[in-house]
């Protein structure tokens, strides 16, 4: 299999195998620019981590406020339910992002190996 003809930002030649007629790998193929952009924008994986830290802090504050009598217990129950809902949404977003990344990786591998038609795609 031929080597990609693209040159990386470092000035080194790309070492990935070329796919298709253009002589470039999936990562350097202009038709994949949108997918590469989406992947790069997902670099904000720290967002979920920050959200979890925020939730934990809010829960700690809520516990302290209830224990010290600043927040009524019935109000704390409702706030806790809302925080649980946010936690489930964070987990759902993580799972969706993971599935999208896996689907993109599978598509990339199929494109590189020419296996896309094997599954009726």
N, CA, C and O of each residue as an XYZ file, in Angstrom:
484
protein
N       0.844     -1.184      0.000
C       0.000      0.000      0.000
C       0.887      1.244      0.000
O       1.911      1.276      0.682
N       0.508      2.236     -0.739
C       1.294      3.461     -0.878
C       1.220      4.317      0.382
O       0.245      4.268      1.132
N       2.269      5.096      0.593
C       2.330      5.994      1.735
C       1.699      7.339      1.374
O       1.791      7.792      0.233
N       1.066      7.961      2.347
C       0.446      9.274      2.161
C       1.500     10.276      1.677
O       2.637     10.269      2.147
N       1.113     11.122      0.747
C       2.046     12.106      0.185
C       2.029     13.436      0.924
O       2.813     14.331      0.607
N       1.144     13.575      1.905
C       1.012     14.846      2.632
C       2.206     15.075      3.550
O       2.880     14.138      3.979
N       2.442     16.346      3.833
C       3.501     16.740      4.753
C       2.843     17.297      6.008
O       1.962     18.153      5.930
N       3.279     16.805      7.169
C       2.714     17.236      8.451
C       3.225     18.623      8.814
O       4.156     19.135      8.192
N       2.612     19.226      9.825
C       3.027     20.566     10.266
C       4.487     20.597     10.692
O       5.157     21.624     10.575
N       4.969     19.475     11.182
C       6.368     19.400     11.626
C       7.338     19.425     10.456
O       8.543     19.595     10.642
N       6.798     19.252      9.232
C       7.640     19.204      8.043
C       7.970     17.787      7.617
O       8.514     17.566      6.536
N       7.640     16.826      8.470
C       7.868     15.418      8.143
C       6.755     14.907      7.245
O       5.626     15.397      7.285
N       7.089     13.926      6.446
C       6.082     13.315      5.590
C       5.187     12.416      6.435
O       5.660     11.750      7.356
N       3.901     12.398      6.124
C       2.933     11.549      6.820
C       3.313     10.087      6.580
O       3.702      9.711      5.475
N       3.197      9.283      7.610
C       3.579      7.873      7.504
C       2.379      6.941      7.351
O       2.554      5.726      7.267
N       1.165      7.487      7.312
C      -0.034      6.659      7.180
C      -0.191      6.173      5.746
O       0.337      6.784      4.817
N      -0.916      5.073      5.565
C      -1.131      4.573      4.211
C      -2.087      5.474      3.426
O      -3.061      5.993      3.972
N      -1.799      5.644      2.167
C      -2.648      6.452      1.283
C      -3.924      5.684      0.969
O      -3.916      4.461      0.836
N      -5.010      6.421      0.855
C      -6.313      5.835      0.538
C      -6.872      6.572     -0.668
O      -6.851      7.802     -0.702
N      -7.356      5.862     -1.630
C      -7.988      6.500     -2.778
C      -6.998      7.021     -3.806
O      -5.798      6.757     -3.741
N      -7.545      7.773     -4.763
C      -6.767      8.233     -5.918
C      -5.891      9.442     -5.625
O      -4.929      9.692     -6.351
N      -6.201     10.187     -4.590
C      -5.457     11.418     -4.318
C      -4.085     11.176     -3.701
O      -3.254     12.083     -3.664
N      -3.842      9.964     -3.217
C      -2.540      9.638     -2.652
C      -2.328     10.150     -1.243
O      -1.190     10.288     -0.794
N      -3.425     10.435     -0.534
C      -3.316     10.899      0.846
C      -4.098      9.960      1.765
O      -4.975      9.219      1.323
N      -3.759     10.011      3.048
C      -4.462      9.195      4.039
C      -5.808      9.842      4.384
O      -6.118     10.945      3.932
N      -6.583      9.143      5.180
C      -7.893      9.664      5.582
C      -7.748     11.023      6.258
O      -8.531     11.937      5.997
N      -6.753     11.156      7.120
C      -6.584     12.389      7.886
C      -6.226     13.588      7.017
O      -6.515     14.725      7.391
N      -5.600     13.356      5.858
C      -5.207     14.462      4.993
C      -6.120     14.643      3.785
O      -5.921     15.558      2.986
N      -7.107     13.786      3.653
C      -8.042     13.886      2.530
C      -8.982     15.067      2.756
O      -9.660     15.115      3.782
N      -9.041     16.027      1.818
C      -9.898     17.203      1.985
C     -11.370     16.861      2.185
O     -12.090     17.620      2.834
N     -11.831     15.745      1.647
C     -13.251     15.407      1.804
C     -13.597     15.020      3.240
O     -14.776     14.933      3.582
N     -12.598     14.787      4.080
C     -12.833     14.445      5.478
C     -12.633     15.641      6.412
O     -12.602     15.480      7.632
N     -12.501     16.821      5.846
C     -12.224     18.017      6.645
C     -13.293     18.270      7.707
O     -12.968     18.620      8.842
N     -14.555     18.095      7.350
C     -15.638     18.341      8.308
C     -15.566     17.363      9.477
O     -15.726     17.764     10.630
N     -15.328     16.096      9.193
C     -15.203     15.109     10.261
C     -14.004     15.418     11.150
O     -14.082     15.266     12.369
N     -12.906     15.846     10.556
C     -11.729     16.206     11.355
C     -12.041     17.403     12.243
O     -11.619     17.449     13.398
N     -12.782     18.374     11.704
C     -13.147     19.547     12.492
C     -14.008     19.146     13.685
O     -13.808     19.636     14.797
N     -14.971     18.248     13.447
C     -15.849     17.802     14.534
C     -15.050     17.069     15.602
O     -15.281     17.253     16.796
N     -14.124     16.249     15.172
C     -13.287     15.530     16.137
C     -12.459     16.499     16.965
O     -12.334     16.345     18.180
N     -11.905     17.482     16.308
C     -11.079     18.459     17.015
C     -11.908     19.241     18.020
O     -11.430     19.566     19.107
N     -13.158     19.545     17.658
C     -14.000     20.310     18.573
C     -14.394     19.479     19.780
O     -14.794     20.019     20.812
N     -14.282     18.163     19.649
C     -14.594     17.296     20.772
C     -13.414     17.203     21.727
O     -13.439     16.443     22.696
N     -12.412     17.962     21.450
C     -11.261     17.979     22.330
C     -11.599     18.525     23.695
O     -10.776     18.454     24.607
N     -12.792     19.068     23.860
C     -13.225     19.609     25.141
C     -13.719     18.538     26.084
O     -14.721     18.726     26.774
N     -13.025     17.415     26.121
C     -13.422     16.338     27.009
C     -13.401     16.795     28.463
O     -14.102     16.228     29.301
N     -12.618     17.795     28.760
C     -12.535     18.313     30.111
C     -13.839     18.920     30.580
O     -14.040     19.113     31.779
N     -14.725     19.221     29.651
C     -16.007     19.821     30.013
C     -16.767     18.910     30.968
O     -17.267     19.371     31.994
N     -16.860     17.626     30.644
C     -17.575     16.688     31.508
C     -16.900     16.605     32.866
O     -17.569     16.553     33.898
N     -15.592     16.593     32.864
C     -14.851     16.530     34.123
C     -15.150     17.759     34.985
O     -15.355     17.639     36.193
N     -15.172     18.933     34.366
C     -15.502     20.162     35.103
C     -16.930     20.114     35.613
O     -17.207     20.530     36.738
N     -17.840     19.605     34.786
C     -19.235     19.523     35.201
C     -19.394     18.593     36.397
O     -20.162     18.881     37.315
N     -18.678     17.493     36.386
C     -18.757     16.555     37.509
C     -18.191     17.196     38.774
O     -18.764     17.059     39.855
N     -17.070     17.893     38.637
C     -16.501     18.596     39.797
C     -17.485     19.627     40.327
O     -17.647     19.767     41.540
N     -18.147     20.355     39.420
C     -19.143     21.342     39.830
C     -20.300     20.685     40.573
O     -20.760     21.191     41.597
N     -20.770     19.545     40.045
C     -21.862     18.828     40.705
C     -21.456     18.374     42.103
O     -22.221     18.511     43.058
N     -20.260     17.838     42.212
C     -19.786     17.384     43.512
C     -19.702     18.546     44.501
O     -20.063     18.408     45.670
N     -19.228     19.675     44.023
C     -19.131     20.871     44.885
C     -20.523     21.330     45.314
O     -20.742     21.675     46.475
N     -21.460     21.330     44.366
C     -22.824     21.737     44.701
C     -23.440     20.787     45.723
O     -24.132     21.227     46.641
N     -23.194     19.499     45.571
C     -23.706     18.531     46.538
C     -23.081     18.736     47.919
O     -23.773     18.685     48.936
N     -21.777     18.968     47.945
C     -21.108     19.221     49.226
C     -21.690     20.465     49.892
O     -21.966     20.467     51.092
N     -21.874     21.524     49.099
C     -22.446     22.759     49.642
C     -23.872     22.531     50.133
O     -24.267     23.045     51.180
N     -24.645     21.753     49.364
C     -26.025     21.469     49.744
C     -26.071     20.710     51.071
O     -26.867     21.037     51.951
N     -25.223     19.705     51.210
C     -25.164     18.936     52.463
C     -24.837     19.857     53.628
O     -25.488     19.810     54.672
N     -23.835     20.685     53.442
C     -23.425     21.601     54.503
C     -24.552     22.584     54.841
O     -24.814     22.857     56.012
N     -25.207     23.106     53.817
C     -26.299     24.057     54.043
C     -27.472     23.410     54.776
O     -28.100     24.040     55.627
N     -27.766     22.157     54.446
C     -28.857     21.455     55.140
C     -28.471     21.210     56.589
O     -29.263     21.454     57.499
N     -27.242     20.724     56.803
C     -26.798     20.425     58.167
C     -26.753     21.671     59.046
O     -26.999     21.597     60.250
N     -26.440     22.803     58.448
C     -26.356     24.043     59.215
C     -27.669     24.819     59.234
O     -27.741     25.911     59.797
N     -28.710     24.252     58.616
C     -30.038     24.854     58.681
C     -30.279     26.009     57.723
O     -31.282     26.710     57.859
N     -29.392     26.232     56.756
C     -29.574     27.321     55.798
C     -30.535     26.931     54.679
O     -31.145     27.798     54.054
N     -30.673     25.622     54.424
C     -31.585     25.133     53.387
C     -32.517     24.119     54.025
O     -32.078     23.210     54.731
N     -33.801     24.284     53.771
C     -34.812     23.349     54.269
C     -34.598     21.985     53.624
O     -34.205     21.898     52.460
N     -34.854     20.929     54.376
C     -34.646     19.572     53.858
C     -35.505     19.279     52.633
O     -35.042     18.601     51.716
N     -36.724     19.763     52.593
C     -37.586     19.502     51.429
C     -37.048     20.221     50.188
O     -37.127     19.692     49.079
N     -36.508     21.413     50.374
C     -35.882     22.116     49.248
C     -34.631     21.366     48.787
O     -34.345     21.285     47.593
N     -33.892     20.819     49.755
C     -32.677     20.081     49.418
C     -33.002     18.827     48.609
O     -32.234     18.445     47.726
N     -34.127     18.189     48.902
C     -34.529     16.997     48.151
C     -34.751     17.358     46.684
O     -34.304     16.637     45.793
N     -35.430     18.460     46.435
C     -35.708     18.888     45.060
C     -34.408     19.257     44.353
O     -34.199     18.870     43.203
N     -33.540     19.995     45.021
C     -32.258     20.367     44.425
C     -31.449     19.117     44.106
O     -30.825     19.037     43.048
N     -31.454     18.144     45.010
C     -30.732     16.894     44.769
C     -31.287     16.168     43.543
O     -30.518     15.610     42.760
N     -32.585     16.167     43.370
C     -33.183     15.541     42.184
C     -32.706     16.231     40.910
O     -32.402     15.571     39.916
N     -32.644     17.534     40.943
C     -32.168     18.292     39.775
C     -30.700     17.959     39.495
O     -30.315     17.761     38.343
N     -29.885     17.896     40.547
C     -28.474     17.565     40.368
C     -28.318     16.148     39.818
O     -27.435     15.899     38.998
N     -29.161     15.223     40.258
C     -29.125     13.856     39.721
C     -29.486     13.843     38.239
O     -28.889     13.105     37.455
N     -30.455     14.652     37.864
C     -30.833     14.743     36.455
C     -29.660     15.266     35.635
O     -29.371     14.741     34.560
N     -28.986     16.290     36.134
C     -27.809     16.823     35.431
C     -26.726     15.761     35.299
O     -26.083     15.655     34.254
N     -26.521     14.974     36.350
C     -25.502     13.921     36.304
C     -25.846     12.877     35.244
O     -24.963     12.407     34.526
N     -27.111     12.517     35.144
C     -27.526     11.549     34.120
C     -27.338     12.118     32.723
O     -26.947     11.394     31.807
N     -27.611     13.400     32.549
C     -27.412     14.031     31.239
C     -25.931     14.069     30.854
O     -25.585     13.853     29.693
N     -25.071     14.338     31.813
C     -23.628     14.334     31.544
C     -23.203     12.949     31.077
O     -22.437     12.819     30.122
N     -23.703     11.904     31.756
C     -23.366     10.534     31.370
C     -23.919     10.198     29.988
O     -23.245      9.541     29.195
N     -25.135     10.642     29.696
C     -25.730     10.403     28.383
C     -24.916     11.082     27.285
O     -24.662     10.482     26.241
N     -24.508     12.326     27.513
C     -23.674     13.030     26.539
C     -22.362     12.288     26.305
O     -21.896     12.187     25.171
N     -21.766     11.768     27.383
C     -20.512     11.031     27.261
C     -20.706      9.781     26.402
O     -19.876      9.480     25.543
N     -21.789      9.061     26.630
C     -22.054      7.844     25.858
C     -22.302      8.161     24.383
O     -21.815      7.449     23.505
N     -23.047      9.214     24.113
C     -23.318      9.608     22.726
C     -22.017      9.992     22.031
O     -21.760      9.569     20.904
N     -21.201     10.791     22.705
C     -19.920     11.214     22.129
C     -19.033     10.001     21.856
O     -18.371      9.934     20.821
N     -19.020      9.047     22.780
C     -18.226      7.834     22.610
C     -18.708      7.028     21.403
O     -17.895      6.536     20.621
N     -20.025      6.893     21.251
C     -20.572      6.164     20.110
C     -20.242      6.861     18.796
O     -19.894      6.200     17.817
N     -20.346      8.181     18.764
C     -20.020      8.925     17.544
C     -18.555      8.746     17.179
O     -18.222      8.560     16.008
N     -17.674      8.803     18.182
C     -16.250      8.628     17.919
C     -15.956      7.232     17.394
O     -15.159      7.068     16.469
N     -16.597      6.221     17.980
C     -16.400      4.856     17.503
C     -16.905      4.688     16.074
O     -16.257      4.037     15.255
N     -18.065      5.277     15.775
C     -18.600      5.182     14.412
C     -17.655      5.841     13.411
O     -17.452      5.321     12.315
N     -17.077      6.982     13.783
C     -16.126      7.657     12.898
C     -14.867      6.816     12.711
O     -14.335      6.729     11.604
N     -14.393      6.200     13.787
C     -13.197      5.364     13.684
C     -13.461      4.153     12.798
O     -12.606      3.761     12.004
N     -14.644      3.561     12.933
C     -15.002      2.420     12.088
C     -15.053      2.853     10.628
O     -14.540      2.159      9.751
N     -15.676      4.008     10.368
C     -15.764      4.513      8.998
C     -14.373      4.774      8.436
O     -14.107      4.491      7.268
N     -13.493      5.311      9.264
C     -12.121      5.572      8.821
C     -11.412      4.268      8.477
O     -10.754      4.165      7.442
N     -11.551      3.280      9.346
C     -10.909      1.989      9.086
C     -11.467      1.337      7.831
O     -10.721      0.753      7.045
N     -12.784      1.437      7.640
C     -13.387      0.876      6.433
C     -12.887      1.592      5.189
O     -12.644      0.965      4.158
N     -12.736      2.909      5.290
C     -12.237      3.666      4.144
C     -10.794      3.286      3.828
O     -10.411      3.168      2.664
N     -10.005      3.098      4.875
C      -8.600      2.757      4.674
C      -8.422      1.353      4.121
O      -7.491      1.099      3.356
N      -9.310      0.438      4.502
C      -9.158     -0.953      4.079
C     -10.062     -1.314      2.915
O      -9.955     -2.410      2.363
N     -10.957     -0.397      2.532
C     -11.899     -0.678      1.460
C     -12.957     -1.683      1.877
O     -13.532     -2.368      1.031
N     -13.219     -1.777      3.167
C     -14.159     -2.777      3.684
C     -15.574     -2.250      3.797
O     -16.453     -2.983      4.249
N     -15.830     -1.028      3.411
C     -17.156     -0.427      3.568
C     -18.268     -1.193      2.910
O     -19.376     -1.250      3.445
N     -18.004     -1.795      1.748
C     -19.052     -2.501      1.019
C     -19.332     -3.889      1.566
O     -20.343     -4.504      1.230
N     -18.439     -4.377      2.405
C     -18.585     -5.722      2.949
C     -19.851     -5.851      3.785
O     -20.444     -6.929      3.826
N     -20.276     -4.796      4.444
C     -21.424     -4.824      5.348
C     -22.667     -4.247      4.691
O     -23.642     -3.945      5.380
N     -22.654     -4.094      3.423
C     -23.814     -3.590      2.713
C     -23.933     -2.085      2.731
O     -24.989     -1.534      2.418
N     -22.847     -1.415      3.098
C     -22.887      0.039      3.161
C     -22.724      0.650      1.800
O     -22.734      1.874      1.668
